[in-house]
């Protein structure tokens, strides 16, 4: 009977359809979950790669900035050394009837200039007579000596002779933080460590006697510029006039009730 066969086939189709539909749905769900997990893993991998790339770029940027800072330090020190090397001083030499001159350059030129000025040279070499805990009480002849030294500094036209040198040092101190960033203290400390005895004497006199030097005392204090100033009349006198931080001393923080 054709109608009976058709009915049986319809029932069989309904049976297989009822079995396959859940299976297809389950497979579809499985595939969807697998694709979702795969996409999730790919997104996580992409995120990690982007994070690693960001960290690598930040590291490269930090390294590049460090290199730029070091280059700025090199450039500043190079300008300073070239300025020092340009200093030349001819000290007169008198031998019987012959008058000649002995030429010194660079750091030796600064030292020769200081030594050629009698009052300055003597003032720099003598030790002071400070009383521990009571400051500095100069005698009248010491005051007169200091006045002679100050007048000799001005008479020798030191400001004009070393004008370029002083300008470079003032620029280095005033621009260090902006140019060198967070490492400016370390770089300026490196600069200070390379100053010769004569250079420190020269800068100390500049800070003490010259109005332009007096204007940057706060920068000298910020970096402890005179930390290595040798003991002597000059340091003794300046310690009574300058704040302690110029000599690299940190004033203790006072606490309530102390």
C-alpha positions as a printed Julia matrix, in Angstrom:
258×3 Matrix{Float64}:
   0.0    0.0    0.0
   1.67   3.27  -1.12
  -0.01   5.34   1.52
   1.2    3.01   4.28
   4.77   3.1    2.96
   4.7    6.89   2.81
   3.49   7.05   6.38
   6.24   4.73   7.54
   8.87   6.77   5.71
   7.49   9.96   7.26
   7.7    8.43  10.72
  11.24   7.26   9.99
  12.17  10.76   8.79
  10.65  12.28  11.9
  12.63   9.81  14.02
  15.96  10.62  12.38
  15.12  14.34  12.36
  14.38  14.2   16.06
  17.71  12.42  16.66
  19.85  14.56  14.35
  18.57  17.99  15.35
  19.87  17.79  18.97
  23.1   16.27  17.68
  23.56  19.07  15.13
  22.71  21.63  17.79
  25.23  20.04  20.16
  27.91  19.99  17.46
  27.13  23.61  16.57
  27.43  24.58  20.24
  30.71  22.64  20.54
  32.13  24.35  17.48
  30.98  27.76  18.76
  32.63  27.14  22.15
  35.82  25.92  20.46
  35.92  29.02  18.23
  35.26  31.24  21.25
  38.08  29.6   23.21
  40.4   29.86  20.23
  39.57  33.54  19.79
  40.01  34.08  23.53
  43.46  32.44  23.43
  44.39  34.47  20.36
  43.21  37.68  22.02
  45.18  36.82  25.18
  48.26  36.07  23.09
  47.79  39.34  21.19
  47.39  41.21  24.48
  50.59  39.69  25.85
  52.45  40.5   22.65
  51.19  44.08  22.77
  52.17  44.33  26.45
  55.62  42.94  25.69
  55.94  45.37  22.79
  54.89  48.24  25.05
  57.42  47.23  27.71
  60.12  46.85  25.05
  59.29  50.3   23.66
  59.35  51.81  27.15
  62.7   50.15  27.81
  64.03  51.41  24.49
  62.71  54.91  25.27
  64.33  54.82  28.72
  67.61  53.63  27.21
  67.42  56.33  24.53
  66.73  58.99  27.18
  69.63  57.7   29.27
  71.87  57.92  26.22
  70.62  61.45  25.51
  71.34  62.47  29.1
  74.81  60.99  28.94
  75.4   62.81  25.66
  74.25  66.07  27.27
  76.66  65.44  30.16
  79.45  64.8   27.69
  78.57  67.96  25.75
  78.45  70.1   28.91
  81.73  68.72  30.22
  83.29  69.12  26.79
  82.31  72.8   26.75
  83.69  73.18  30.26
  87.0   71.5   29.43
  87.4   73.53  26.27
  86.79  76.68  28.29
  89.39  75.64  30.86
  91.89  74.71  28.16
  91.46  78.15  26.59
  92.75  79.84  29.75
  96.32  81.01  29.36
  98.46  82.94  31.81
 101.99  84.24  31.29
 103.83  84.74  34.57
 106.66  87.31  34.37
 110.15  85.93  35.03
 113.02  88.31  35.8
 116.54  86.86  35.54
 119.2   89.53  36.12
 118.69  91.96  33.26
 116.49  89.64  31.24
 112.72  89.74  31.53
 110.86  86.73  30.21
 107.55  85.04  30.88
 106.5   81.51  31.73
 103.25  80.54  30.05
 100.79  78.19  31.72
  97.56  76.93  30.22
  94.35  75.27  31.36
  94.15  74.2   34.99
  97.83  75.09  35.39
  97.04  78.57  34.07
  94.41  79.05  36.8
  96.86  77.86  39.45
  99.61  80.14  38.11
  97.26  83.14  38.12
  96.28  82.54  41.73
  99.88  82.06  42.82
 101.0   85.2   41.01
  98.75  87.38  43.17
 100.61  87.66  46.51
  97.7   88.36  48.86
  95.44  85.83  47.18
  98.12  83.14  47.14
  98.97  83.68  50.81
  95.31  83.76  51.8
  94.63  80.48  50.04
  97.55  78.64  51.62
  97.19  79.73  55.26
  95.01  77.84  57.72
  92.29  79.74  59.52
  91.84  80.11  63.25
  88.22  79.13  63.68
  87.12  78.18  67.2
  85.08  74.95  67.13
  81.48  75.66  68.02
  82.04  79.41  68.24
  82.48  80.42  64.64
  85.24  82.54  63.18
  86.63  85.6   64.97
  89.28  87.17  62.73
  91.9   89.44  64.22
  92.38  92.95  62.9
  95.39  91.95  60.81
  93.42  89.07  59.34
  90.61  91.45  58.39
  93.19  93.7   56.76
  94.59  90.67  54.95
  91.14  89.74  53.68
  90.59  93.29  52.46
  93.91  93.21  50.6
  92.97  89.89  49.05
  89.55  91.2   47.95
  91.08  94.37  46.51
  93.74  92.35  44.73
  91.04  90.12  43.23
  89.31  93.19  41.84
  92.52  94.96  40.8
  93.66  91.9   38.88
  90.37  92.08  36.99
  89.62  88.45  37.78
  85.98  88.79  36.74
  86.97  89.86  33.25
  89.86  87.41  32.97
  87.74  84.39  33.92
  84.38  85.7   32.74
  83.78  82.9   30.2
  84.8   80.29  32.73
  82.38  81.61  35.36
  79.53  81.83  32.82
  79.97  78.19  31.8
  79.94  77.02  35.42
  76.86  79.1   36.22
  75.09  77.71  33.15
  76.02  74.15  34.04
  74.64  74.52  37.57
  71.49  76.41  36.61
  70.51  74.16  33.68
  71.63  70.79  35.07
  68.24  69.64  36.31
  66.37  70.64  33.16
  68.96  69.13  30.83
  69.95  66.03  32.79
  66.65  65.04  34.41
  66.43  62.9   37.53
  70.12  62.01  37.38
  71.32  65.62  37.56
  72.66  65.28  41.12
  74.85  62.34  40.17
  76.15  64.01  37.02
  76.96  67.31  38.75
  78.67  65.35  41.55
  80.84  63.79  38.84
  81.68  67.28  37.58
  82.54  68.51  41.08
  84.79  65.5   41.69
  86.93  66.48  38.71
  87.57  70.06  39.83
  91.2   70.76  40.64
  92.31  72.54  43.81
  92.9   75.74  41.84
  89.46  75.57  40.21
  87.76  75.15  43.59
  89.7   78.14  44.97
  88.7   80.2   41.94
  85.02  79.3   42.26
  85.05  79.95  46.01
  86.44  83.45  45.45
  83.87  84.05  42.71
  80.99  83.06  45.0
  82.38  85.21  47.79
  83.56  88.41  46.11
  81.69  88.77  42.8
  78.05  89.93  42.76
  77.28  87.49  39.93
  78.78  84.69  41.96
  76.77  85.65  45.01
  73.58  85.31  42.96
  74.2   81.58  42.37
  75.19  80.62  45.91
  71.91  78.72  46.22
  72.95  76.55  43.26
  76.37  76.0   44.8
  74.57  74.86  47.93
  72.22  72.62  45.98
  75.17  70.6   44.66
  77.71  71.09  47.47
  80.07  72.81  45.03
  82.76  73.61  47.62
  82.73  70.23  49.34
  86.39  69.67  48.46
  87.59  73.18  49.31
  90.83  72.63  51.29
  91.15  73.76  54.89
  92.62  77.24  55.19
  91.82  80.89  55.78
  89.46  80.96  52.81
  87.37  77.99  53.94
  87.41  79.22  57.53
  86.11  82.59  56.43
  83.51  81.21  54.06
  82.16  78.73  56.6
  81.2   81.71  58.76
  79.39  83.36  55.84
  78.06  80.58  53.59
  75.34  78.01  54.38
  76.64  74.58  55.32
  75.21  72.88  52.21
  77.72  74.65  49.95
  80.37  72.5   51.65
  78.29  69.37  51.23
  76.98  69.38  54.79
  73.32  68.57  55.34
  71.82  70.54  58.19
  70.05  68.21  60.64
  66.26  68.4   60.58
  65.02  69.83  63.84
  62.26  67.97  65.63
  59.6   69.46  67.91
  60.95  69.95  71.39
  64.57  69.63  70.29
